């Protein structure tokens, strides 16, 4: 009888832990949560608005629409790109907001995702 009760307790424990895992699925902040392109675009646009309001980006970027959003790299980060053909600085015609699949903004820059590399025997780094 003790063995049967132990087996039932084990089954209940497994079922409850599985149900808890299912309940967490899809919530931001969990490794298995992946946001949609639409959500990544919303997060990126909010970040651009925040940076323009804080004067960390020129105000002209606040009115620029998204040119495209794609997933890239091993981590499948969302790269949300804004193009400003009127930008005076030719190196700053495209703005990239890198958003992790979990929804965290990883970077905002004018170069996109930078791949780590080394020069000969040097340490890996990005430019």
N, C-alpha and C positions, 0 to 999 in steps of 0.2 A: 504494500500500500504506500510506503514511503517513496518508493521508486516512481510509482505512478504520479504521486503528488509533486515530486521533483520535476518530472517530465512536463507536467501541466504548467508549473511555474516557469520553466525554461521557455516553453512555447509562448506563454503570455508575455514574457520579457522580450522575446524576439519580435513579436507582433507590435508591441508598444514602441520599441525603438525604431522599427521600420516606419510606423505611422508618423513618428516625430520627424523623421527624415523627409517624408513626403510633404508634410505640412510646411517645411522650410523652403521647399523647392521654389525657385523663381524670385525669391526676395533679394533685393540688392544687398551686397556685402557678403554674400555667400559665394564660394568659389565656383559653384555650378550655375550661378545666375548669369544669364547673358541678355543684355538689353538689346532692343530692336534698333534698326537704323533710325526710325522716327524718334525714339527716346534719346539716342546718341546725339541727334541733330538738335533736339530741344536743350540738352545739357550744354552742348557746344555754344549755341546761340546765347544762352544765359551767361556763360563764361565770357563771351565777347562783350556782352552788354555790361557786365560787372567790370571788366578791364577798361572799357571806354569811359565808364562813369568815374572810375578811379584815376583816369588820365594816364593809365599805363599803356594804352593803345590810342592812336589818333582817333578822334571822334568820327571820322569818315567810315570806320569799320562798323559802327553801330547800325548803319543803314545798308550794309552789303548783304545780299542773299547768299545762301549756300550754293556753291557751284557743284559739289558732289560729296558724297559720303561713301567710303569704302572700308572694308576690313583689310588689315595688313599685318605682316609680321607673324612670328610664331605665336604670340599671345592673342592674335586676332583682334588687335585694338581697332577701334573705329577711328578713321582719319577723316575729319570733317574739314573740307576745304572751302575757303571763301576767296574769290578772285576780285581784284580791284584794278582794272586796266588803266585807270586814271592816276594811279599812284606815281608820284614823281621819282621815287627811288625804285629802280628796276629790280632790285633784290627783294623788294617788299610788295610785289604785285599779288602774291598769294599768301594767305594766312591759313595756318593749319592748327586745328584743335585736336589733340590726341586724347581719346576717351577709352578707358579700359572697358572690357566687356561687362564689368561689374557696375559701371557708371561713374567711376572716379576720373576726373580730369588729370591726365598724366603730364601734359605739356601743351603749351601754346607757343608757336614759333613761325618763322617764315621759311623753314626748310623741310618740314614734314618729319617722317620717322627717320631717325639717324641710325644707321647700322654701325655696330662696333667693329673696329678693324685695328690692325697694328701696322706699323711701318717696320718691316724686317723683323727684328727680334724684340721690338719694343712692346710695351704693354698695350692691351686692347683699349680703345677709347673712341669717342665720337668727335666730330668737328662741328 
